[in-house]
Amino acid sequence: MAAWYQVTCEVPAEYLEPVADFLSELSGCGVCTENRAVDSFSADDIPPLSRASVTSYFSVPCLIDAQLARIIAFLVGLGDAAAIAVPTVTLLGEEDWADAWKVNFKPIRVGERLLVTPSWEQPADVQGRAVIVLDPGMAFGTGGHETTRLCLECLESLLLPATAETLAGPVLDLGTGSGILAIAAAKLGVQRIDAVDIDPQAVSVAAENCRLNQVEHQVQCRTTPLDRLGGGYTLILANILAEELVRLGPELAVRLAPGGSLILSGILAEREELVRSGYASLPLQFTATYTDGEWRCLLYRRSA
């Protein structure tokens, strides 16, 4: 029966990224980093993390003692040897391995009204939140990444009861990935959403996730290119690369209905000015910047 060594390193928080990169390259299997149980994704509301854990997996057979020696040497080389704990090693069987990675995916509360949860978790108290069931899969977007959370928070702010009437028309989720943004819009009351992606695999995943969340009648998942889509969208969401956002700006603006809103995410802080400059000449009014760490989400509106 196949087996794996699970190696977990607990390190000072400032070492988390270099350790994760090192273990990922060493194991060739990727890593899982610590998932924090917090009720807010505003950086101002989350206390600094002093220590964190990162877990990697090595297939059996392997020279695990030699691998541990390499890991410890790398950790010691980072600086304060006294702050480095000795890695822990657990031998997992095939059945254990199949479920071990799930430990790192827990329900995530986003904003005031959304809860994203994997299918194997049953949140005891959803506190009136709209629940999005979404398993990590082959398409981007589980709510754990800053760019997705920023989109969800911005979307939620637009769909508060006092403003929902401004989004009575169709919504476009461009680059839908897992479909999480389209599903959130449907859960918050939007009745017609076009979820579009150039990757057929992503569209298939998004469609399955819509069925899982029972919103398939509100969301149409397809690979239709942007230049073949109609207009009149009261909201467009685009969580893609900053350079692509700039390139697609004119096409997005022309498909936005008067008074409609445009949410742009996937923007590193150092690229915000690039996007802002690229949209300066378009018939759109910049409204707000949402921030989370090094990531930015921009909100625009088209004049009524």
N, C-alpha and C positions, 0 to 999 in steps of 0.2 A: 504494500500500500504506500502510495506517495506520502512524503512527509516534508515538513519545512521547519527551519529554525526561525523563530521570531526574535529579533534583537531590538530592544528598546533602550534608547539613550535619554536620560534626563539631563538637561543642560540649562545654563543661564539663557534667558530669552534672547539676548543679543546674538547668541551663537546658533539659533534655531535654523536660519536659512542656510548658512554654510554647511552645517551638519547634515541637513536634509539633502542638499546637493551632493555631498560626498557619499552618503549612504545609497542614494539613488543610483549613482554611477557605479559604486562598488557591487551592489546586489544585482543591478540590471532589472529589478522588479518594481521600481518606484517605492514610495514611502507614504506613510500616514502620519500626519502631524496632529498634535493635541487639539481636540474640539472643545471650546470653552462654552460652559452653560451660562449664558447671559441673556437678559431680556431686552437689550438695546444694541443697536449697531452704530450708534453715534460714538465717535472716538472720545468725546468729552465725558460720556457716561460710563465708559469701561475702564476700571482701574488697570494700571500697568501690570503686565504679567512678568513676574520675576524669574520664574523657571518654566520650562516647557519640555514636553517629551516628543520624540520622533521615533517611529517604528519602521523597521525594514524586514524583509523576508529573504532567506537563503534556502534554496532547494537542497534536499538531502539526496545523495551524499555530497558533502563538501568539507573542506578543511576549516571547520568553524573556529578552531583555536587560532589559526593563522589569520582568519578574517577579523576576529576579535582583537588580535594584536595590532592589526592595521588601524582598526577603529579607535582603539585606545591611544595609539601614537598620534593620530590626527587630532583627537580631543585634547590631549596634553599640549600639542603644538598650538592650540588656539590661544593659550595664555595662562590663566589662573588654574593650575592643576588641582588645587584644593577644592575648587568649585565644581569639578567634574566628577560625577558619580560613575561607578563601574557599570557598564551596560548589563542589562539582564537578558538572559537567553531562555526561551521556552521552546520545547519540541512540540510541534503540532502535527497531528495526523491529517489525512486528506479531508475528513469531515470537519475537523476543527478549522482548517484553513479556509474552507468554503464560507464559514461564518465569521471568522476573526476580523476581517476588514470592516464588517458592519458596525463594530463597536464605535468606529470613528464618525458615523453618520447618525446624528440625533436630530430631533425636531428643532427647527429654527424659527423663532418669532421675529417677524419683520414688521416694523412700524407698529401701528396700533390695531390693525385689523387682519393681519395675515399670519398663518402658521404653515410652514413647509415641513413635511414629515415623510420619511421613507416608509414604504408599505409594511415593513416588519415592526414598526413602532406603533403603539396605540396610546396617544397622549391622553392622560387621565382628565385633564382640565384644559379645554381649548379657550376658555374665557371669552366666548362669543366671537372668536376669530374665524375667518374663512379658512378652511383647511385645504391645502394643496398637497396631494399625495404624489411624491416624485422620487423614483429610485435613481441613484447614480447609474449612468449608462453610457451610450456611445454618442451623446450629443451634449454640447455645453449648456450648463444652466441648472443648478440644483438649489440655488439660493445661498450657497456658501461663499460665493465669490463676491467681492465688493461691487463689481460692475452690475451684477444682477440685483443685489440688494438695493443699490441706489435707484435702479429703474423701478423696482417694486415700491420703494418708499415714495418716489415721485408720482408714480401711477396712483398709489393710494391717496395721495394728497389731492389729486385731480378728481377722484371718484368719491370724495366725501359727499354725503347727502346734499349739502348746500350747493355743490357745483356739478353734480352728476348730470343735470339737464343739458349742460354744454357738450356732453359726449353722447348725445342720443344717436348720432350717426355711426357709421362703421369705423372700426379701428384696424390699423395695419401694424403687425408685428414683423418687422423686416429682419431676417437672420434669426429665425425663431429658435433654432437649436433644439432644446428639449421641449419647447413650447411653454415654459413656465410663465412667461409674461402674458401670453395669450390666455392661459388658464386662469391666472390671477385676475385679468380683466373680466373674464366671464364670471368668476366667482364673486366679483364685486359689482356685477349687474349689467355689464355690456352684453348686448344680444347678438352682435354681428362682428366677428373678428376674422381677418385674413392673416393666417400665419404662414409666412413665406420663407423659404431657404433654398439656396442653390444646391445643397447637398441632399440627394434623395434619401439617404440614410437618416439624416436629421428629421426630414419631413415624416418618415415612417415612425420614428421614435416619438415625435410630437403628436402624431395622430393617435398612437397607442396611449400616450399619457392623457390626452383629452378624453379618450374612452374610459380610462381608469378613474378620471375625476368627474365623469358623467357630464361633460360640457361639449361633447362632440357635435351637438346640434347648434351650438353657438359659434364654433370655431371651424373654419375651413383651412386645412393644411395642404399646401401645394408648392410646387417648384416654379411657378410662373415668374419670369423675370420682371424686374421693376418697371422696365420700359413698356411692358405689355399690361400693366395694371391700370385700372381707371383712377379717377380722382375722387374728391369729395370726402376724404377721410377726416373725421373730427379729431382723431388722435393717431399719430404715428410714433412707434417705438423702434429705435434702431440701436442695438447694443453690439457694435462692431468696431473695427479699428478706426482710429482718428483719421487717418489718411483717406480711408474709404468714405467716411462720413463727409469729408470735404468734397470728394469727387462726386458723391451722389447728392450733394446739397440742392442744386437746382431742380433735380427730379423729385426730391422729397417735397420741396416747397410748393411745386406746381400741383402736387397731389393732395395737398392739405387744404381743407375747406376753410373759407373765411371764418375767423374766430377759433380755428382749430389749434391744437397743441402738438408740439414736436419734442420728444424726449430722446436725447442723444447720450449714449454711454459707451464704455470701453475706452475712455480717454484718460491717459496718464496726465498727471498734473503738468508735466513739462510740455504736453501737447495741447493744453487747453487754449492757449493763445492762437495756435495754428487753426483750431476749429473756429474759434470766435472770429478770427480774421476772414476765414473762408466763408462765413455766413453773413458778414457785415453788409454785403451788397445785395442780399436776398430780401424779399418782402416779408421779413420776419422780425419780430421784436424779441430780443433777449429778455428773459424773465428772471431766471435764478440759476445758481450753481449749487449742486448737492455734492458734498465731499465725504470721502471715507478713505483715510490714509493717503496713499499716493494716487488715488483714482478720483475722477470727476465725472459728473453727470450734468448735462446742460438742458434747460427747459426753455423752449421758444414758443411764441404764439404768432399766428398770422392775423393781421389786422382784419376786423370785421367789416 
